Amino acid sequence: MHTFIIIWFGQLISTIGSSMSGFALAVWAWEETGQATTFALWGFFDLLPRIIITPFAGVIVDRCNRKYLMMVGDTVAVLTTIALLWLFLTKDLHIWHLYLTAAIAGAFIQIQELAYSASISLMVSQQQYVRVSSMRALSGRIAQILAPPLAGFLYYVIGFTGLALIDIISFAVAIATLTLVSIPQPEPHSPASKAFSHPLRDFWEDLQFGWRYILEHSQLLALLIVTTLFWLSHDIGNYLYTPMILSRTNNDAKVLGMLAAAAGLGGMTGATLMSLWGGPKRRIDGVLRGMIGAGVSKLVFGLGRVSQVWIPAQFCSSFHFPFLGSCNTAIWMSQVEPSIQGRVFATQSLMFQIAGAVATLIAGPLADGIFEPLMMKGNRIANVLSNVVGSGPGAGIAILYIISSVGLIAIGLAGYAIPGLQALFVRSNAKK
C-alpha cells in the first residue's frame, strides 16, 4: 500500500486545489453571464473530448509508461490553469476560454485517470482492491466537503488569482509525489497480451480489443450492461437535482449548500468505512445492494419537499456509492489482467460517458417539455400526482426524479436475476 498511498495523497491535494479554482471560475462565469447555459456548455465541452479520446486512451495506457502518462495529465491540467490565470490577469479572459481549456484538460485527464486505474492492480494485492477503490472515492468526497466552503471564503479574500495559485501548487505536489515512487509496468509478453503489445501492431486491432474482450466474457458483459443502465438512470436524476431544489425552495442557495455538504459527508463516511473494512466478500452483492440502497434513498429524496427530509436522504444516498463503486472496480481489477486493463477499462468508461451524454440530452427536455407542463395543467393526472409530490414549480421535475430513482432500485434487483452476474460472483470468489 506504500506506493499507492503516496500517489493517493498527491492526487487528493490536486483534487482539492482543482475544485477550489473550479469554484472560483464558476463564480466568475456566473458574474459574467448569469446564465445556466454557460455551465451546461462548460460540462459538455469537458465530456465530449473524453468520449472521443477514451478508446485511444486505453491503447495508449497499455502501450506506454503509466507513471509518465499520469505526470503528463497533471502537467497539461496545470498548464491550462496557468493559461486561464494569465488571461485573467491581462483582463482578456472570456467564457469560450473555459470551454477550450476544459476540452484540452478533459482529454488528458481522461488518459491520466485510466493510467491511474490500470496501475492499481500492479501496486497492491487483490485483497486490497476494494480498500484502495474506496480510498479513491474518499479523496473525491473530501474535496467535495472542503473545497466549496474554503473557496467560497477565500474567493472574497484572495480572488481567482489566489485560488489559481493554490491550484498550481497542488498540481506541483501531485507531480512531485509521482516522481518519488516507481509504478510497476505490466509484463509485455504475458499470454493474454502478447499479441497486442508489439508497437507496430495494427492500431485498429488495439482499438477493438476492449470491446472484443468484454463480449467474449459474458459475466463482465452482464456487469457492464447493468452498471451502464444504472448510471444512465442515475445521471437523468442527477441533472434534475439542482433545478428541482432551486424550484422548490424559491432559489434558496443555502439549502443547496447544505445538501452538498450532506452528500460529501455521506460519501466520505461510506468511503471511510469501506477503506477500514475492506468491503464484503461477495463483491457483486456490494454492487447490487449499493444500487438498491442509493435508489431507495433517492426515492425518499424525490418524495420530500423540505430540507428536513432532503438532508438525511442525501446523506444516505451518497453513503451507498462507495460500496457499489469500490466493489465494481474491485471485480474488474480481479477479472482483467493488468497488461490489458487500459483498453478494457477504457471501454467501460466510454459506456458510462455515453450514458451520461444521453442523460444530458433527455433529462432537460423531458422535465421542461413534458413533466413540468403536465403538473401545471390541473387535470386528473396532475391532481393525483400532486398528492404524492405536491404542486407548483418543481413538482413535475420531482416526478421524473422519482421515476429515475425507481429505475435504480429496479436495476439493482434485476441484477440478482441475471445468471451472468451470479457466475461472476462465483468466479470472483474462486480467485479471491
Phi, psi and chi 1 to 4 in degrees:
 res  aa     phi    psi   chi1   chi2   chi3   chi4
   1 MET       -  -13.7  -68.3  -75.7  -71.9      -
   2 HIS   -59.2  -51.3  179.0  -98.4      -      -
   3 THR   -62.1  -44.6  -61.3      -      -      -
   4 PHE   -61.3  -43.4  170.6   78.0      -      -
   5 ILE   -63.1  -38.7  -70.5  174.5      -      -
   6 ILE   -62.7  -47.1  -67.5  175.5      -      -
   7 ILE   -64.6  -43.1  -63.2  173.7      -      -
   8 TRP   -59.1  -41.9  175.6   84.6      -      -
   9 PHE   -63.0  -44.9  175.4   77.0      -      -
  10 GLY   -61.6  -41.8      -      -      -      -
  11 GLN   -68.8  -33.2  -64.4  -57.9  -49.1      -
  12 LEU   -62.0  -48.8  168.6   62.6      -      -
  13 ILE   -60.4  -42.6  -60.7  -60.0      -      -
  14 SER   -63.9  -40.9  175.5      -      -      -
  15 THR   -63.8  -42.1  -58.8      -      -      -
  16 ILE   -62.8  -45.4  -66.3  173.6      -      -
  17 GLY   -62.2  -43.0      -      -      -      -
  18 SER   -65.6  -38.6  -63.2      -      -      -
  19 SER   -64.5  -37.3  -61.5      -      -      -
  20 MET   -68.8  -45.4  -67.2  176.0   67.7      -
  21 SER   -68.6  -34.1   65.5      -      -      -
  22 GLY   -63.8  -38.3      -      -      -      -
  23 PHE   -61.8  -44.7 -179.5   93.7      -      -
  24 ALA   -62.9  -41.2      -      -      -      -
  25 LEU   -64.6  -36.7  -76.9  172.9      -      -
  26 ALA   -64.5  -42.3      -      -      -      -
  27 VAL   -63.9  -43.9  173.4      -      -      -
  28 TRP   -61.2  -44.3  174.8   84.7      -      -
  29 ALA   -63.7  -39.6      -      -      -      -
  30 TRP   -66.9  -39.7 -178.6 -103.3      -      -
  31 GLU   -64.6  -31.6  -68.3  173.8  -15.9      -
  32 GLU   -78.6  -39.0  -70.5  -69.2  -49.7      -
  33 THR  -117.5  -37.9   67.7      -      -      -
  34 GLY    65.3   25.3      -      -      -      -
  35 GLN  -123.4  133.8  -63.9  179.6   -6.6      -
  36 ALA   -68.5  -27.4      -      -      -      -
  37 THR   -58.7  -32.9  -57.5      -      -      -
  38 THR   -57.1  -43.1  -60.2      -      -      -
  39 PHE   -74.0  -35.3  -63.0   92.6      -      -
  40 ALA   -63.4  -43.8      -      -      -      -
  41 LEU   -67.9  -36.1  -71.9  173.9      -      -
  42 TRP   -58.9  -47.2 -165.5    0.6      -      -
  43 GLY   -65.2  -37.4      -      -      -      -
  44 PHE   -63.3  -45.4  173.8   78.1      -      -
  45 PHE   -72.1  -18.2  -78.5  107.8      -      -
  46 ASP   -78.2  -36.7  175.9   71.8      -      -
  47 LEU   -80.2  -39.9 -178.4   60.9      -      -
  48 LEU   -57.2  -50.5 -178.7   61.1      -      -
  49 PRO   -65.3  -27.3   21.6  -32.9      -      -
  50 ARG   -64.0  -42.6  -69.5  173.6 -179.0 -100.5
  51 ILE   -62.6  -41.5  -65.6  175.6      -      -
  52 ILE   -69.7  -42.2  -63.6  172.5      -      -
  53 ILE   -82.7  -21.9 -162.4   66.3      -      -
  54 THR   -55.3  -48.0  -66.9      -      -      -
  55 PRO   -59.9  -39.1  -21.6   34.0      -      -
  56 PHE   -71.3  -35.1  -57.1   94.0      -      -
  57 ALA   -61.1  -38.9      -      -      -      -
  58 GLY   -61.2  -42.0      -      -      -      -
  59 VAL   -65.9  -44.2  178.8      -      -      -
  60 ILE   -60.4  -43.4  -66.9  169.8      -      -
  61 VAL   -63.2  -38.2  166.1      -      -      -
  62 ASP   -78.6  -18.4  -78.0  -17.5      -      -
  63 ARG   -97.5  -26.4  -71.7 -171.2  173.6 -164.8
  64 CYS  -112.4  169.4  -57.9      -      -      -
  65 ASN   -67.6  119.0 -173.2  -67.0      -      -
  66 ARG   -70.5  -31.9  -66.5  170.6  178.8  176.2
  67 LYS   -63.1  -45.0  171.9 -179.4  173.4  177.9
  68 TYR   -66.7  -34.4  -65.3  154.1      -      -
  69 LEU   -64.9  -39.7  -69.6  175.9      -      -
  70 MET   -64.3  -39.4  -67.2  176.7   65.4      -
  71 MET   -67.1  -38.8  -64.2  176.8   69.7      -
  72 VAL   -63.9  -43.2  168.2      -      -      -
  73 GLY   -59.1  -46.1      -      -      -      -
  74 ASP   -65.1  -38.1  -76.8  -26.5      -      -
  75 THR   -65.4  -45.5  -59.0      -      -      -
  76 VAL   -63.2  -40.6  171.4      -      -      -
  77 ALA   -61.4  -43.2      -      -      -      -
  78 VAL   -71.0  -31.0   72.6      -      -      -
  79 LEU   -66.3  -36.6  -71.4  175.9      -      -
  80 THR   -66.7  -36.6   60.0      -      -      -
  81 THR   -64.5  -42.3  -58.8      -      -      -
  82 ILE   -62.7  -40.4  -67.3  172.2      -      -
  83 ALA   -62.6  -44.3      -      -      -      -
  84 LEU   -65.0  -39.4  -70.6  172.6      -      -
  85 LEU   -63.2  -42.9  176.8   59.0      -      -
  86 TRP   -62.2  -44.8  172.9 -101.5      -      -
  87 LEU   -63.1  -37.8  -69.1  168.8      -      -
  88 PHE   -66.2  -44.4  178.9   80.8      -      -
  89 LEU   -67.3  -30.5  -68.2  174.9      -      -
  90 THR   -89.6    6.5   57.0      -      -      -
  91 LYS    58.1   36.8  -59.0 -173.4 -175.9  -55.5
  92 ASP  -122.6   17.8 -161.7   30.2      -      -
  93 LEU   -81.5  129.0 -179.2   61.4      -      -
  94 HIS  -126.1  163.7  -59.5  -72.0      -      -
  95 ILE   -58.5  -39.5  -64.6  -61.2      -      -
  96 TRP   -64.4  -21.4   68.7  -92.9      -      -
  97 HIS   -65.3  -35.1  -70.5  132.4      -      -
  98 LEU   -63.2  -42.8  -57.4 -174.4      -      -
  99 TYR   -63.5  -44.3  -56.4  156.6      -      -
 100 LEU   -65.0  -48.5  178.0   60.4      -      -
 101 THR   -67.6  -33.0   53.2      -      -      -
 102 ALA   -63.8  -39.8      -      -      -      -
 103 ALA   -66.6  -44.5      -      -      -      -
 104 ILE   -65.9  -50.5  -65.0  171.7      -      -
 105 ALA   -64.9  -38.6      -      -      -      -
 106 GLY   -59.0  -41.5      -      -      -      -
 107 ALA   -63.3  -46.0      -      -      -      -
 108 PHE   -75.4  -33.5  -78.5   89.9      -      -
 109 ILE   -66.7  -32.8  -71.0  174.3      -      -
 110 GLN   -61.3  -42.5  179.7   64.5   25.7      -
 111 ILE   -64.2  -43.1  -63.4  175.2      -      -
 112 GLN   -61.1  -42.9 -170.0 -103.9   16.5      -
 113 GLU   -66.5  -39.9  -70.1  175.7  -10.2      -
 114 LEU   -65.2  -41.3  -83.0  174.8      -      -
 115 ALA   -63.4  -39.7      -      -      -      -
 116 TYR   -63.0  -49.3 -172.4   13.1      -      -
 117 SER   -63.0  -42.5  -62.0      -      -      -
 118 ALA   -74.3  -13.7      -      -      -      -
 119 SER   -89.3  -18.3  -61.7      -      -      -
 120 ILE   -62.3  -43.1  -69.4  176.0      -      -
 121 SER   -67.9  -13.1   59.0      -      -      -
 122 LEU   -91.0  -13.4  -61.3  167.5      -      -
 123 MET  -102.4  -27.6  -69.2 -172.8  -76.6      -
 124 VAL  -129.3  162.9  -57.5      -      -      -
 125 SER   -76.6  162.4   64.7      -      -      -
 126 GLN   -61.2  -30.9 -170.4  179.6   71.5      -
 127 GLN   -66.0  -16.7  -72.0   73.0   23.4      -
 128 GLN   -99.5    1.6  -55.9  -68.4  -15.2      -
 129 TYR   -59.0  -47.0  -74.7  172.8      -      -
 130 VAL   -65.2  -40.5  173.0      -      -      -
 131 ARG   -63.1  -46.5 -179.7  170.3  -76.2  110.4
 132 VAL   -70.6  -33.6  -62.4      -      -      -
 133 SER   -64.0  -37.8  -61.9      -      -      -
 134 SER   -67.2  -37.2  -58.6      -      -      -
 135 MET   -65.3  -36.4  -70.4  178.6   65.6      -
 136 ARG   -64.9  -41.7  -70.1 -172.9   65.5 -172.3
 137 ALA   -64.9  -36.6      -      -      -      -
 138 LEU   -62.7  -39.2  178.5   61.5      -      -
 139 SER   -61.3  -40.2   65.8      -      -      -
 140 GLY   -64.7  -38.9      -      -      -      -
 141 ARG   -70.7  -37.6  -63.9  -59.5 -177.5  175.0
 142 ILE   -60.6  -43.8  -67.5  173.9      -      -
 143 ALA   -63.5  -37.7      -      -      -      -
 144 GLN   -64.3  -33.6 -175.7 -179.4    7.7      -
 145 ILE   -82.1  -44.4  -67.2  174.1      -      -
 146 LEU   -82.4  -41.9  -64.8 -179.6      -      -
 147 ALA   -63.6  -50.5      -      -      -      -
 148 PRO   -59.1  -49.7  -26.2   36.8      -      -
 149 PRO   -65.8  -38.5   19.9  -30.9      -      -
 150 LEU   -63.0  -47.7  -81.0  175.2      -      -
 151 ALA   -65.8  -38.7      -      -      -      -
 152 GLY   -61.3  -37.3      -      -      -      -
 153 PHE   -75.2  -48.1  170.9   74.1      -      -
 154 LEU   -72.3  -22.6  -68.0  175.0      -      -
 155 TYR   -59.2  -37.6 -178.5   77.2      -      -
 156 TYR   -87.6    0.1  -63.2  101.7      -      -
 157 VAL  -106.7  -50.1  178.0      -      -      -
 158 ILE  -116.3   -5.6   58.6  178.2      -      -
 159 GLY    68.4 -172.6      -      -      -      -
 160 PHE   -62.9  -35.1  169.6   64.5      -      -
 161 THR   -57.8  -48.4  -58.7      -      -      -
 162 GLY   -66.2  -40.6      -      -      -      -
 163 LEU   -68.9  -34.9  -69.3  173.8      -      -
 164 ALA   -65.7  -38.4      -      -      -      -
 165 LEU   -64.7  -38.5  -70.1  173.9      -      -
 166 ILE   -61.5  -42.3  -68.3  174.9      -      -
 167 ASP   -61.6  -43.5 -170.6   15.7      -      -
 168 ILE   -61.9  -42.9  -67.6  169.5      -      -
 169 ILE   -63.8  -38.8  -65.9  171.8      -      -
 170 SER   -65.0  -36.9   73.2      -      -      -
 171 PHE   -65.8  -37.9  -85.6  115.5      -      -
 172 ALA   -61.2  -38.8      -      -      -      -
 173 VAL   -63.2  -43.8  172.4      -      -      -
 174 ALA   -62.1  -44.9      -      -      -      -
 175 ILE   -66.5  -38.8  -64.8  172.0      -      -
 176 ALA   -62.6  -41.7      -      -      -      -
 177 THR   -63.9  -33.7   56.6      -      -      -
 178 LEU   -67.4  -35.3  -73.4  170.3      -      -
 179 THR   -69.8  -20.0   62.7      -      -      -
 180 LEU   -82.5  -15.8  -65.2  174.6      -      -
 181 VAL  -118.9  163.3  -61.2      -      -      -
 182 SER  -115.8  119.1  176.0      -      -      -
 183 ILE   -95.7  119.8  -60.9  178.6      -      -
 184 PRO   -60.1  145.8  -18.7   31.3      -      -
 185 GLN  -103.1  148.9  -64.4  -59.2  -59.1      -
 186 PRO   -66.0  149.8   24.9  -34.8      -      -
 187 GLU   -64.9  116.1  175.6   59.7   43.8      -
 188 PRO   -69.0  -19.0   26.6  -34.9      -      -
 189 HIS  -111.8   24.7  -60.1  -66.5      -      -
 190 SER   -67.6  151.0   58.5      -      -      -
 191 PRO   -54.9  -38.9  -24.6   33.4      -      -
 192 ALA   -74.9  -17.4      -      -      -      -
 193 SER  -123.6    1.3   62.5      -      -      -
 194 LYS   -57.5  -42.6 -176.7  176.2 -178.3  180.0
 195 ALA   -70.4  -12.5      -      -      -      -
 196 PHE  -117.1    6.2  -59.9   94.8      -      -
 197 SER   -99.1  -11.5   60.5      -      -      -
 198 HIS   -71.7  132.3 -163.5  -78.7      -      -
 199 PRO   -63.7  -22.0   20.7  -33.1      -      -
 200 LEU   -95.6    4.8  -61.1  179.9      -      -
 201 ARG   -62.8  143.6 -174.4   73.6  177.5  177.6
 202 ASP   -51.3  122.4 -177.0   10.9      -      -
 203 PHE   -61.6  -32.1 -158.7   71.6      -      -
 204 TRP   -63.9  -34.2 -179.8 -116.4      -      -
 205 GLU   -61.4  -43.4  -75.3  -75.0  -35.8      -
 206 ASP   -67.2  -35.8  -85.4   -6.0      -      -
 207 LEU   -63.9  -33.4  -74.4  177.3      -      -
 208 GLN   -85.8  -13.0  -61.0  178.4   78.1      -
 209 PHE   -60.7  -44.8  178.0   76.8      -      -
 210 GLY   -58.6  -43.8      -      -      -      -
 211 TRP   -63.6  -45.6  -65.9  104.7      -      -
 212 ARG   -62.9  -41.5  -70.9 -157.1  -48.8  -92.0
 213 TYR   -61.8  -46.2 -176.0   89.3      -      -
 214 ILE   -67.6  -39.8  -67.3  174.7      -      -
 215 LEU   -64.4  -29.7  -70.3  173.7      -      -
 216 GLU   -81.2  -12.5  -68.4  170.3   -1.4      -
 217 HIS  -117.6   94.2  -66.2   76.7      -      -
 218 SER   -60.7  -30.9   59.4      -      -      -
 219 GLN   -66.7  -43.9  -61.1   93.7  -20.3      -
 220 LEU   -67.4  -35.9  -68.5  177.7      -      -
 221 LEU   -62.3  -44.1  177.4   60.9      -      -
 222 ALA   -61.7  -42.2      -      -      -      -
 223 LEU   -64.2  -41.3 -179.7   60.5      -      -
 224 LEU   -64.3  -42.1  179.2   60.2      -      -
 225 ILE   -63.6  -45.9  -68.8  173.0      -      -
 226 VAL   -63.4  -46.6  168.4      -      -      -
 227 THR   -69.6  -33.7   49.0      -      -      -
 228 THR   -65.1  -43.4  -60.2      -      -      -
 229 LEU   -63.4  -38.3  -69.7  174.3      -      -
 230 PHE   -60.8  -47.9  172.8   85.5      -      -
 231 TRP   -70.7  -29.5  -73.2  113.8      -      -
 232 LEU   -62.6  -49.8  172.5   62.6      -      -
 233 SER   -64.8  -40.9 -174.3      -      -      -
 234 HIS   -62.0  -45.9  167.3  -87.7      -      -
 235 ASP   -68.0  -30.3  -71.6  -12.6      -      -
 236 ILE   -60.0  -48.7  -69.6  173.8      -      -
 237 GLY   -66.0  -35.3      -      -      -      -
 238 ASN   -64.4  -38.9 -167.1   49.1      -      -
 239 TYR   -73.0  -17.8  -73.4  115.3      -      -
 240 LEU   -90.6  -15.2  -59.9  171.9      -      -
 241 TYR   -57.1  -56.4  162.5   79.1      -      -
 242 THR   -63.7  -50.5  -62.0      -      -      -
 243 PRO   -62.3  -31.7   16.8  -29.4      -      -
 244 MET   -65.2  -46.7 -179.7  179.5   72.0      -
 245 ILE   -66.1  -45.9  -62.7  -57.4      -      -
 246 LEU   -64.4  -36.9  -67.7  177.6      -      -
 247 SER   -66.6  -37.4  -63.4      -      -      -
 248 ARG   -87.9   -7.0  -48.5 -149.0   80.5  175.1
 249 THR  -120.4   12.6   60.8      -      -      -
 250 ASN    57.7   48.3 -165.3   25.4      -      -
 251 ASN    60.7   40.6  -65.2  -26.4      -      -
 252 ASP   -84.1   99.8 -168.8  -20.9      -      -
 253 ALA   -67.7  -24.4      -      -      -      -
 254 LYS   -63.9  -41.8  -67.5 -179.0 -179.7  178.3
 255 VAL   -63.4  -42.2  173.6      -      -      -
 256 LEU   -60.9  -40.1 -158.2   60.9      -      -
 257 GLY   -65.5  -41.6      -      -      -      -
 258 MET   -63.7  -37.8  -71.2 -170.2  -66.1      -
 259 LEU   -67.9  -37.1  -68.6  174.5      -      -
 260 ALA   -63.5  -40.8      -      -      -      -
 261 ALA   -66.1  -40.1      -      -      -      -
 262 ALA   -63.6  -39.8      -      -      -      -
 263 ALA   -64.5  -44.3      -      -      -      -
 264 GLY   -64.2  -41.5      -      -      -      -
 265 LEU   -67.2  -40.8 -175.4   59.4      -      -
 266 GLY   -63.9  -44.4      -      -      -      -
 267 GLY   -65.5  -38.9      -      -      -      -
 268 MET   -66.3  -39.3 -172.8  175.2   72.8      -
 269 THR   -62.8  -46.3  -57.1      -      -      -
 270 GLY   -63.7  -42.5      -      -      -      -
 271 ALA   -67.9  -38.3      -      -      -      -
 272 THR   -63.8  -43.8  -58.5      -      -      -
 273 LEU   -60.1  -44.4  176.7   59.9      -      -
 274 MET   -65.8  -38.0  -71.8  -69.0  -73.9      -
 275 SER   -64.3  -39.2  -60.8      -      -      -
 276 LEU   -77.9  -37.2  -62.9  174.4      -      -
 277 TRP   -81.0  -42.2  172.5   29.1      -      -
 278 GLY    94.9   -4.5      -      -      -      -
 279 GLY    90.4  165.4      -      -      -      -
 280 PRO   -72.0  152.9   28.6  -35.1      -      -
 281 LYS   -65.6  -36.6  -67.9 -177.4  178.4  179.8
 282 ARG   -87.8   89.3  -59.2 -178.9  176.8 -175.7
 283 ARG   -63.2  -37.3  -68.4  171.4 -179.6  170.5
 284 ILE   -65.8  -31.0 -168.3   61.0      -      -
 285 ASP   -65.4  -37.0  -79.3  -11.6      -      -
 286 GLY   -61.5  -38.6      -      -      -      -
 287 VAL   -66.3  -53.5  174.5      -      -      -
 288 LEU   -69.8  -40.2  -61.7  178.3      -      -
 289 ARG   -67.8  -33.7  -69.8  173.3 -177.3  172.3
 290 GLY   -63.6  -40.5      -      -      -      -
 291 MET   -61.4  -47.8  -69.7  178.8  175.5      -
 292 ILE   -64.7  -44.5  -63.7  168.3      -      -
 293 GLY   -61.8  -43.1      -      -      -      -
 294 ALA   -63.9  -40.6      -      -      -      -
 295 GLY   -64.1  -43.9      -      -      -      -
 296 VAL   -62.8  -43.3  171.0      -      -      -
 297 SER   -62.7  -42.3  -57.6      -      -      -
 298 LYS   -69.8  -31.8  -72.4 -177.2  176.0  -65.8
 299 LEU   -62.1  -46.4  176.1   60.2      -      -
 300 VAL   -61.0  -40.1  173.7      -      -      -
 301 PHE   -60.4  -46.4 -171.9   94.6      -      -
 302 GLY   -65.1  -33.0      -      -      -      -
 303 LEU   -75.9  -22.8  -67.9  170.0      -      -
 304 GLY   -71.8  157.9      -      -      -      -
 305 ARG  -130.6   -4.8  -53.3  179.3 -160.3  177.1
 306 VAL  -134.4  159.7  -66.7      -      -      -
 307 SER   -64.5  -26.1   57.5      -      -      -
 308 GLN   -63.6  -24.1  -71.2   84.8  -11.8      -
 309 VAL   -93.2  -42.3  175.4      -      -      -
 310 TRP   -63.0  -43.3  -71.4  -29.2      -      -
 311 ILE   -63.1  -52.8  -70.1  174.7      -      -
 312 PRO   -65.4  -33.8   19.4  -30.5      -      -
 313 ALA   -66.0  -39.0      -      -      -      -
 314 GLN   -67.2  -39.6 -175.2   74.0  -30.3      -
 315 PHE   -59.4  -48.8  175.6   92.7      -      -
 316 CYS   -65.7  -38.1  -67.3      -      -      -
 317 SER   -60.7  -52.1  171.6      -      -      -
 318 SER   -66.4  -28.5  -63.7      -      -      -
 319 PHE   -59.6  -33.5  175.5   82.3      -      -
 320 HIS   -81.0  -22.0  -73.4   91.3      -      -
 321 PHE   -67.0  -36.5  -79.9   91.3      -      -
 322 PRO   -61.4  -29.6  -26.5   36.7      -      -
 323 PHE   -66.7  -53.4  -72.4   82.6      -      -
 324 LEU   -70.2  -38.7   72.2   91.3      -      -
 325 GLY   -68.4  -45.3      -      -      -      -
 326 SER   -67.1  -43.3  -60.0      -      -      -
 327 CYS   -67.1  -38.8  -69.8      -      -      -
 328 ASN   -63.5  -45.7  179.2   62.9      -      -
 329 THR   -62.6  -41.0  -59.3      -      -      -
 330 ALA   -62.6  -38.4      -      -      -      -
 331 ILE   -62.9  -47.6  -70.4  172.9      -      -
 332 TRP   -63.9  -40.8  -76.4   88.5      -      -
 333 MET   -66.7  -34.1  -74.0 -165.0  -63.0      -
 334 SER   -79.7  -21.8   63.9      -      -      -
 335 GLN   -98.2  -16.6  -60.2  -63.2  -44.6      -
 336 VAL  -116.0  129.2 -179.3      -      -      -
 337 GLU   -62.0  138.9 -175.7 -179.1  -22.6      -
 338 PRO   -53.3  -35.5  -28.0   35.3      -      -
 339 SER   -68.9  -15.2   59.9      -      -      -
 340 ILE  -119.9    7.3   59.1  174.8      -      -
 341 GLN   -64.0  -32.3  -77.1 -177.5    4.8      -
 342 GLY   -57.4  -49.2      -      -      -      -
 343 ARG   -71.2  -40.1  -74.8  161.5  -74.2  175.5
 344 VAL   -70.9  -44.6  176.3      -      -      -
 345 PHE   -64.0  -33.5  -72.5    5.0      -      -
 346 ALA   -63.3  -38.8      -      -      -      -
 347 THR   -64.3  -44.1  -57.5      -      -      -
 348 GLN   -61.0  -46.6  179.6 -162.1   41.3      -
 349 SER   -61.9  -39.3  178.8      -      -      -
 350 LEU   -62.3  -41.1 -180.0   61.0      -      -
 351 MET   -62.2  -42.8  -70.3  -65.7  -67.2      -
 352 PHE   -65.2  -38.8  -65.7  166.5      -      -
 353 GLN   -66.8  -40.2  -69.6  164.3   -7.7      -
 354 ILE   -63.9  -41.7  -68.1  174.3      -      -
 355 ALA   -60.3  -41.7      -      -      -      -
 356 GLY   -64.5  -39.6      -      -      -      -
 357 ALA   -65.6  -42.0      -      -      -      -
 358 VAL   -62.3  -43.4  171.3      -      -      -
 359 ALA   -60.5  -39.8      -      -      -      -
 360 THR   -60.7  -39.9  -55.8      -      -      -
 361 LEU   -74.8  -28.5  -65.0  175.1      -      -
 362 ILE  -104.3  -24.7   65.5  176.5      -      -
 363 ALA   -62.6  -49.9      -      -      -      -
 364 GLY   -62.2  -53.5      -      -      -      -
 365 PRO   -58.7  -38.8  -27.3   35.5      -      -
 366 LEU   -63.7  -43.7  -76.2  174.3      -      -
 367 ALA   -69.2  -50.0      -      -      -      -
 368 ASP   -77.5  -32.6  -64.2  -26.3      -      -
 369 GLY   -95.0  -20.6      -      -      -      -
 370 ILE  -123.8  -60.2  -62.4  177.9      -      -
 371 PHE   -75.4  -42.7  -74.2   91.5      -      -
 372 GLU   -64.0  -48.0  -83.1  -68.4  -75.3      -
 373 PRO   -60.8  -35.2  -25.2   35.3      -      -
 374 LEU   -59.0  -43.0  173.2   66.0      -      -
 375 MET   -77.8  -10.8  -66.3  -59.3  -68.1      -
 376 MET   -93.9  -10.1  -63.8  -63.5 -178.0      -
 377 LYS   -78.2  -23.1  -70.3 -179.6  178.5  179.1
 378 GLY    72.4   23.0      -      -      -      -
 379 ASN   -84.7 -174.5   53.8   29.4      -      -
 380 ARG   -63.6  -41.7 -179.0  175.7  -61.0  178.2
 381 ILE   -62.2  -44.5  -63.9  177.0      -      -
 382 ALA   -62.8  -38.7      -      -      -      -
 383 ASN   -64.6  -39.7  -68.8  -26.4      -      -
 384 VAL   -67.7  -46.4  172.6      -      -      -
 385 LEU   -68.3  -29.6  -66.9  177.3      -      -
 386 SER   -65.0  -23.1   64.4      -      -      -
 387 ASN   -68.6  -21.0  -66.2  -35.1      -      -
 388 VAL   -93.4  -46.9  178.8      -      -      -
 389 VAL  -116.2   -0.8  -62.0      -      -      -
 390 GLY    84.5 -167.5      -      -      -      -
 391 SER  -132.8  180.0   57.4      -      -      -
 392 GLY    92.0 -177.3      -      -      -      -
 393 PRO   -56.3  136.2  -23.1   33.8      -      -
 394 GLY    91.9  -11.6      -      -      -      -
 395 ALA   -67.1  -41.1      -      -      -      -
 396 GLY   -65.4  -39.5      -      -      -      -
 397 ILE   -62.4  -39.3  -59.5  176.8      -      -
 398 ALA   -61.9  -38.2      -      -      -      -
 399 ILE   -60.7  -46.9  -68.3  -65.5      -      -
 400 LEU   -65.5  -37.3 -176.3   53.9      -      -
 401 TYR   -62.3  -41.5 -171.4   92.2      -      -
 402 ILE   -64.0  -41.9  -70.8  170.2      -      -
 403 ILE   -60.2  -43.9  -67.3  172.9      -      -
 404 SER   -64.7  -35.1   71.1      -      -      -
 405 SER   -68.0  -41.6  -57.8      -      -      -
 406 VAL   -61.6  -36.1  172.2      -      -      -
 407 GLY   -60.2  -39.2      -      -      -      -
 408 LEU   -62.1  -43.4  -58.5 -178.0      -      -
 409 ILE   -64.5  -44.9  -60.5  171.5      -      -
 410 ALA   -62.8  -40.8      -      -      -      -
 411 ILE   -65.2  -42.5  -67.6  165.4      -      -
 412 GLY   -63.3  -42.0      -      -      -      -
 413 LEU   -67.6  -39.2  -68.8  173.1      -      -
 414 ALA   -63.1  -29.2      -      -      -      -
 415 GLY   -59.3  -30.0      -      -      -      -
 416 TYR   -72.9  -16.4  -76.8  101.6      -      -
 417 ALA   -97.1   -0.1      -      -      -      -
 418 ILE   -94.3  115.0  -61.4  175.8      -      -
 419 PRO   -57.4  -36.6  -23.2   33.4      -      -
 420 GLY   -60.2  -36.9      -      -      -      -
 421 LEU   -71.5  -36.2  -69.0 -176.1      -      -
 422 GLN   -67.5  -36.6  -56.1  -48.8  -49.9      -
 423 ALA   -65.9  -36.2      -      -      -      -
 424 LEU   -64.1  -37.6  179.2   63.2      -      -
 425 PHE   -61.1  -46.0  159.3   66.9      -      -
 426 VAL   -64.2  -43.9  172.7      -      -      -
 427 ARG   -64.8  -41.7 -175.9 -179.7  172.4 -165.5
 428 SER   -63.2  -43.3  178.5      -      -      -
 429 ASN   -65.0  -38.0  -87.7  -14.1      -      -
 430 ALA   -61.9  -41.5      -      -      -      -
 431 LYS   -69.6  -37.4  -75.1 -164.0  170.2 -171.1
 432 LYS   -64.7      - -173.8  174.4 -178.4 -177.8
